[in-house]
């Protein structure tokens, strides 16, 4: 049985976001690239976190439940 390694699944053409990327722009990145998450990088391209579609959906659900604006403009 051959074991698959994560290196065989990953891509080197990485889409990333900055901490100041808006909620809306993060959602656009996920949709436009048909991906489930993006690494968030600082000015030196060091990963400081990851935002995934479920994070955005959870935030949207919380803001809708509490009557907060879902997206700041």
Rosetta silent file (secondary structure, phi, psi, omega in degrees, C-alpha in Angstrom):
SEQUENCE: XXXXXXXXXXXXXXXXXXXXXXXXXXXXXXXXXXXXXXXXXXXXXXXXXXXXXXXXXXXXXXXXXXXXXXXXX
SCORE:     score description
SCORE:     0.000 S_00000001
   1 L     0.000  125.696  179.579    0.000    0.000    0.000 S_00000001
   2 L   -86.204  132.818  179.633    1.450    3.349   -1.065 S_00000001
   3 L   -97.631  125.735  179.258    1.130    6.169    1.469 S_00000001
   4 L   -77.836  136.983  178.025    0.282    9.589    0.124 S_00000001
   5 L  -104.335  151.886 -179.055    2.299   12.497    1.518 S_00000001
   6 H   -61.532  -28.527  177.285    0.950   16.028    1.962 S_00000001
   7 H   -59.493  -26.727  177.502    3.655   17.267   -0.414 S_00000001
   8 H   -78.082  -14.663 -178.842    1.787   15.457   -3.166 S_00000001
   9 L  -101.848  -26.128 -172.410   -1.385   17.384   -2.399 S_00000001
  10 L   -78.378  164.794  177.120   -0.078   20.882   -1.810 S_00000001
  11 L  -117.524  151.932  176.342    0.473   23.616   -4.355 S_00000001
  12 L  -101.246    0.470  175.281    3.368   26.020   -4.634 S_00000001
  13 L   -98.477   76.669 -169.350    1.170   28.676   -6.269 S_00000001
  14 L   -87.042  132.741  172.357   -0.166   29.933   -2.930 S_00000001
  15 L   -94.318  131.369 -179.513   -2.910   32.521   -2.559 S_00000001
  16 E  -134.934  168.683  178.701   -2.532   34.468    0.694 S_00000001
  17 E  -129.017  161.009  174.617   -4.104   37.365    2.563 S_00000001
  18 E  -100.695  158.910  178.941   -2.791   40.077    4.846 S_00000001
  19 L   -56.705  -27.386 -179.356   -4.165   40.731    8.343 S_00000001
  20 L   -87.520    0.533  177.967   -5.812   43.904    7.020 S_00000001
  21 L   -61.094  133.432 -178.284   -7.634   42.047    4.217 S_00000001
  22 L   -71.783  158.541  175.360  -11.359   42.704    4.513 S_00000001
  23 H   -52.788  -49.314 -177.623  -13.922   40.001    5.208 S_00000001
  24 H   -60.953  -45.539 -179.391  -15.389   40.587    1.758 S_00000001
  25 H   -66.625  -35.145  176.741  -12.014   40.352   -0.001 S_00000001
  26 H   -64.733  -43.033  178.083  -11.141   37.148    1.852 S_00000001
  27 H   -62.613  -39.336  177.770  -14.449   35.624    0.736 S_00000001
  28 H   -63.077  -42.799  178.726  -13.701   36.723   -2.852 S_00000001
  29 H   -57.801  -46.279 -179.176  -10.271   35.055   -2.731 S_00000001
  30 H   -62.256  -44.117 -178.344  -11.813   31.772   -1.628 S_00000001
  31 H   -69.950  -45.804 -176.815  -14.507   31.913   -4.299 S_00000001
  32 H   -64.696  -33.422 -177.843  -12.312   33.102   -7.168 S_00000001
  33 H  -101.188    2.018  179.423   -9.665   30.454   -6.549 S_00000001
  34 L    50.450   52.703 -179.557  -12.125   27.724   -5.530 S_00000001
  35 L  -125.143  161.333 -176.937  -10.213   27.072   -2.307 S_00000001
  36 L   -96.610  -11.067 -179.026  -11.273   26.401    1.252 S_00000001
  37 E  -168.034  160.727  177.514   -8.740   28.553    3.071 S_00000001
  38 E  -135.042  141.985  171.879   -5.882   31.010    2.784 S_00000001
  39 E   -73.120  145.142  174.907   -2.823   31.595    4.914 S_00000001
  40 E  -103.026  124.759 -175.029   -2.625   35.050    6.462 S_00000001
  41 E  -119.318  152.615  176.918    0.894   36.453    6.171 S_00000001
  42 L   -87.889 -173.158 -176.718    2.681   39.455    7.653 S_00000001
  43 L   -62.074  -22.473  179.131    4.834   41.986    5.778 S_00000001
  44 L   -96.965   12.875 -177.871    7.731   39.478    5.781 S_00000001
  45 L    63.608   24.891  173.232    5.548   36.685    4.308 S_00000001
  46 L   -88.292  134.748  179.683    5.555   34.774    7.598 S_00000001
  47 E   -69.230  126.330  178.005    2.328   32.900    8.241 S_00000001
  48 E  -113.067   -4.629  179.009    0.473   34.397   11.186 S_00000001
  49 E   171.379 -176.396  178.467   -2.734   32.414   10.770 S_00000001
  50 E  -139.400  137.647  174.358   -5.193   30.792    8.414 S_00000001
  51 E  -117.213  128.535  178.795   -8.696   31.864    7.420 S_00000001
  52 E  -121.056  169.061 -177.180  -11.011   29.266    6.001 S_00000001
  53 H   -56.865  -37.987 -179.217  -14.513   29.308    4.606 S_00000001
  54 H   -66.950  -30.535  174.522  -15.961   27.958    7.857 S_00000001
  55 H   -62.517  -45.197 -179.071  -14.396   30.907    9.741 S_00000001
  56 H   -66.336  -40.634  178.827  -16.159   33.327    7.420 S_00000001
  57 H   -65.953  -41.256  178.962  -19.456   31.461    7.684 S_00000001
  58 H   -63.130  -43.089  179.085  -19.248   31.350   11.474 S_00000001
  59 H   -63.669  -41.954  178.837  -18.550   35.079   11.644 S_00000001
  60 H   -61.264  -43.008 -179.868  -21.428   35.780    9.264 S_00000001
  61 H   -65.079  -41.601  179.675  -23.776   33.685   11.411 S_00000001
  62 H   -64.676  -43.985 -177.794  -22.691   35.459   14.615 S_00000001
  63 H   -67.794  -37.516  178.685  -23.114   38.935   13.157 S_00000001
  64 H   -67.055  -40.719 -178.755  -26.532   38.058   11.730 S_00000001
  65 H   -65.632  -40.446 -176.352  -27.660   36.557   15.050 S_00000001
  66 H   -89.357    0.603  178.232  -26.524   39.548   17.080 S_00000001
  67 L    76.607   14.418  178.267  -27.841   42.126   14.629 S_00000001
  68 L   -82.999  156.209  173.791  -24.357   43.454   13.833 S_00000001
  69 L   -63.394  134.204 -176.586  -23.449   44.504   10.328 S_00000001
  70 L   -73.242  -32.812 -177.474  -22.035   41.452    8.586 S_00000001
  71 L  -136.225  128.352  175.415  -19.512   43.376    6.519 S_00000001
  72 L   -81.259  140.384  178.181  -17.881   46.689    7.256 S_00000001
  73 L  -109.139    0.000    0.000  -17.619   49.029    4.312 S_00000001
